[in-house]
Amino acid sequence: MSKQYLTLHTIDNAHPSDIYSLAPTKSQILSASGSSSIRIYSSDQPDFPLVQTLEGAHTLGIHHLVTAKENNRAASAGFEGKVKVWSSDEEGVWKEDGEIVDNHKPGDIWAVALSADGLYLASSSINGKVNVWSLAKDEGLPKIREYETKGSFGLCVDLSADGRFTASGHENGSIYVFNNDSGRLSHSLAGLVQPIRAVSFSPASKLLAAAGDARIIALYDVNSGEQVANFTGHGGWVLTLDWSNTGEYLLSGSHDSKAKVWRIETRTCVATHSHGDKPLWTAKWLPKATRSEMFALGGGNCAISVYREAAG
């Protein structure tokens, strides 16, 4: 059975260049692009106004931006090689809250992910290493885990909601799941061969979705490491994955400029939407503030489009 989503609002020219990351909170959408600033839009006002700009956050542009699901923290990774941590006050005003300094060069940190509580950050790197950092300010944001892989560029990373697992996807098609409690590799997942551009744990931390240049979305059981499903339908590289807050649906975005919504129970695509004719770099569900589900899309057309589930 299909689902209908309606365009609720489009923010044209939300950034002057490709939008690479959207990171929602309960009342805002943080956005990042090839330009140097982070722009923050209000999602609890009908016209989604721009409420804050973090000017010059990263001088060469920003390739990853993430928020913590249960905390008012964000982290951004820039092309110059820096990772900055941000926090917001009760009014929703953001300010810089630290920087991960580890003598790293551009590429030492690529993709980033935050734990739900905002206390830990995972990062991938061009040399394949996967790191986990504590964001405790009184400790100076130390590295607490360093996982070795076979040296292939880590294009994506995720932390499970319960904090137990880190997953990484690599240019050579490898997918790794690490146990943060033991500091050991839990699973090396086979299956997709081509570069992996997105990995995402389900809200209950029981499933891992992974996708990339093979145009297939694979679902894995986190405990056993077994592949339990394949979703096909995108006509280009799959660039982004995000689970709905209940875990019932998976949102995907592709280089073919399309977003798809997949129902996990039936293993079917229930909705497809085009976002212009440029790559769709980022697709995110918004935290549920009303009965209707909503998601936001960003990509090469420099616009942010917000979709709402049709009532009925």
C-alpha positions in Angstrom: 0.0 0.0 0.0 1.4 3.4 -1.0 1.6 6.5 1.2 1.1 10.0 0.0 3.4 12.9 1.0 2.6 16.5 0.0 5.1 19.3 -0.4 4.7 21.4 2.7 7.3 24.1 1.9 10.3 24.7 -0.3 13.2 27.0 0.7 14.7 28.1 -2.6 18.3 29.3 -2.5 18.7 27.9 1.0 22.5 27.9 0.3 24.6 29.3 -2.5 25.9 25.8 -3.4 25.1 22.1 -3.1 23.4 21.2 0.2 25.3 18.2 1.6 23.7 17.8 5.0 20.5 18.5 6.8 20.4 17.9 10.6 17.0 18.4 12.3 16.1 19.1 15.9 12.6 19.2 17.4 12.1 22.8 16.2 14.8 23.5 13.6 16.6 22.3 10.5 20.4 22.9 10.5 21.8 22.9 7.0 25.3 22.8 5.5 26.7 23.1 2.0 29.9 23.7 0.0 29.8 27.3 1.4 31.4 28.2 4.7 28.3 28.9 6.8 25.7 26.7 8.7 22.2 28.0 8.2 19.4 27.2 10.7 15.7 27.3 9.7 12.8 27.1 12.1 10.6 24.0 11.5 7.8 25.0 13.9 6.8 28.1 11.8 4.8 27.5 8.6 7.2 29.4 6.3 10.4 27.8 7.8 12.2 31.1 8.2 16.0 31.5 8.5 16.6 32.1 12.2 20.4 32.0 12.5 23.5 31.8 10.4 26.8 30.5 11.8 29.1 32.5 9.5 32.5 31.1 8.6 31.9 27.8 10.4 34.3 26.0 8.0 36.3 28.1 5.5 36.3 25.6 2.7 32.7 24.4 3.1 31.0 21.6 5.1 30.6 18.0 4.0 28.9 16.6 7.1 26.6 18.0 9.8 24.8 16.0 12.4 22.6 16.6 15.5 22.0 14.5 18.6 18.5 13.1 18.8 18.0 13.6 22.5 20.3 16.6 23.2 20.9 20.1 21.9 24.3 19.3 20.4 25.5 19.3 16.8 28.8 18.5 15.1 30.1 19.6 11.7 33.0 18.4 9.5 34.6 20.8 7.0 36.7 20.3 3.9 39.7 22.0 5.7 39.8 19.0 8.1 38.3 20.5 11.2 35.4 19.1 13.3 33.5 21.6 15.4 31.0 20.8 18.2 28.0 23.2 18.7 25.3 23.5 21.3 22.1 25.5 21.5 20.4 27.2 24.5 16.7 27.0 25.4 15.9 29.7 22.9 17.4 27.6 20.1 20.4 29.9 19.6 23.6 27.9 18.6 27.2 28.6 19.5 30.5 26.8 19.1 31.2 24.4 21.9 34.6 23.0 21.1 36.7 21.5 18.4 38.3 18.1 18.0 42.0 18.8 17.9 44.2 15.7 17.2 46.9 17.0 14.9 44.8 15.7 12.1 45.0 16.7 8.4 42.2 17.0 5.9 40.8 13.5 5.4 41.7 12.3 8.8 38.1 12.9 9.8 35.5 12.5 7.0 32.0 11.4 8.0 30.8 12.0 11.5 27.9 10.7 13.7 26.6 11.7 17.1 25.2 9.4 19.8 21.6 10.1 20.7 22.7 11.7 24.0 25.3 13.9 22.3 28.1 12.6 24.5 30.0 10.7 21.8 31.1 11.3 18.2 32.2 8.7 15.7 34.3 9.6 12.7 35.5 7.8 9.6 38.7 8.7 7.7 40.4 8.5 4.3 42.8 5.8 5.6 40.0 3.6 6.8 40.4 4.2 10.6 37.2 4.7 12.6 37.4 6.7 15.8 35.1 7.4 18.7 35.5 10.6 20.7 34.1 11.6 24.1 32.6 15.1 23.9 33.0 15.7 27.6 34.4 19.3 27.6 36.1 18.9 31.0 38.2 16.1 29.5 39.2 18.0 26.4 37.2 15.9 23.8 39.5 12.9 23.9 39.6 10.0 21.5 38.4 6.9 23.4 38.2 4.2 20.6 40.3 3.7 17.5 39.2 0.9 15.2 41.4 -0.4 12.4 40.0 -1.6 9.1 41.7 -2.7 5.8 42.6 0.9 4.9 39.8 1.7 2.4 38.4 5.3 2.6 35.5 5.4 5.2 32.8 7.2 3.4 30.1 7.0 6.1 29.7 6.2 9.8 26.9 5.8 12.3 26.4 5.2 16.0 23.6 3.1 17.3 20.9 4.8 19.4 21.9 2.7 22.4 25.5 3.6 22.0 26.7 0.0 21.8 27.7 -0.1 18.2 29.6 1.9 15.6 29.2 1.1 11.9 31.3 2.3 8.9 31.0 1.9 5.2 34.0 2.0 2.9 35.0 2.8 -0.7 35.9 -0.9 -1.4 32.4 -2.0 -0.4 33.3 -3.2 3.1 30.9 -2.6 6.0 32.1 -3.0 9.6 30.1 -3.1 12.9 32.2 -2.5 16.0 31.2 -3.1 19.6 31.9 0.0 21.6 31.7 -1.8 25.0 34.4 -4.3 24.1 36.3 -2.2 21.6 36.2 -5.1 19.1 34.9 -5.8 15.6 31.5 -7.5 15.8 30.9 -8.1 12.1 32.4 -7.6 8.7 29.4 -7.5 6.5 29.6 -8.7 2.9 27.2 -8.1 0.1 27.5 -4.8 -1.8 31.0 -4.8 -3.3 30.8 -1.2 -4.6 31.4 1.9 -2.5 29.2 2.3 0.5 27.9 5.9 0.9 25.4 5.6 3.8 25.0 3.4 6.9 22.2 3.9 9.4 21.1 2.0 12.5 17.4 1.5 13.2 16.0 3.3 16.3 16.0 0.1 18.3 19.6 -0.7 17.2 18.5 -4.1 15.8 18.9 -3.4 12.1 21.6 -1.7 10.0 20.8 -0.2 6.6 23.6 0.3 4.1 23.7 1.5 0.5 25.9 3.2 -2.1 27.0 2.8 -5.7 25.4 -0.6 -6.2 22.0 1.2 -6.0 20.8 -1.5 -3.6 19.8 -0.8 0.0 20.8 -3.8 2.2 19.4 -4.5 5.6 21.5 -6.4 8.2 20.7 -7.9 11.6 23.0 -6.2 13.9 23.4 -9.1 16.4 23.9 -11.9 13.9 25.5 -9.9 11.0 23.1 -11.6 8.5 21.7 -9.8 5.5 17.9 -9.9 6.0 16.6 -7.8 3.0 17.5 -5.9 -0.1 15.6 -2.9 -1.5 16.0 -2.0 -5.1 14.5 0.8 -7.2 16.9 3.8 -7.3 18.4 4.6 -10.6 21.6 6.1 -9.2 24.0 5.9 -6.3 22.3 5.9 -3.0 23.7 8.8 -1.0 21.7 9.1 2.2 19.6 6.9 4.6 17.4 7.8 7.6 15.0 5.8 9.7 11.7 7.2 10.9 11.5 7.6 14.7 9.4 4.4 15.1 11.6 2.3 12.8 8.6 1.5 10.5 10.0 3.4 7.5 13.4 4.0 5.9 14.0 7.2 3.8 16.6 7.1 1.1 18.0 9.7 -1.3 20.0 9.1 -4.5 22.1 10.7 -7.2 19.1 10.1 -9.4 17.5 13.1 -7.5 14.8 10.9 -6.1 13.8 10.2 -2.5 12.1 6.9 -1.6 10.2 5.8 1.5 10.4 2.1 2.3 8.1 0.2 4.6 10.2 -2.2 6.6 7.5 -4.7 7.5 6.5 -5.4 3.9 9.9 -4.6 2.3 8.3 -2.3 -0.2 8.7 1.2 -1.5 5.6 3.2 -0.6 6.5 6.6 -1.9 8.9 8.3 -4.4 9.5 12.0 -4.8 11.8 14.0 -7.1 14.0 16.8 -5.8 14.7 18.7 -9.0 17.2 17.1 -11.4 20.4 17.3 -9.4 21.9 14.8 -6.9 19.9 14.4 -3.6 22.7 14.5 -1.0 20.7 14.4 2.2 17.2 13.2 3.3 16.1 13.4 6.9 12.9 12.7 8.8 11.9 15.6 11.1 11.2 14.7 14.8 7.5 14.1 15.1 5.8 17.2 16.5 2.4 16.5 15.0 0.5 13.4 14.0 1.8 13.8 10.4 5.2 12.5 9.5 7.5 15.0 7.8 10.8 14.8 6.0 13.3 17.3 4.4 15.4 16.9 1.3 18.5 18.8 0.2 20.9 18.5 -2.7 22.4 20.0 -5.8 19.5 22.4 -6.5 20.4 24.4 -3.4 16.9 24.2 -2.1 15.4 22.5 1.0 12.0 20.9 0.4 9.8 19.7 3.3 7.2 17.0 2.7 4.3 16.1 5.0 2.3 12.9 5.2 -1.2 13.4 3.6 -3.9 13.3 6.2 -6.5 10.6 5.7 
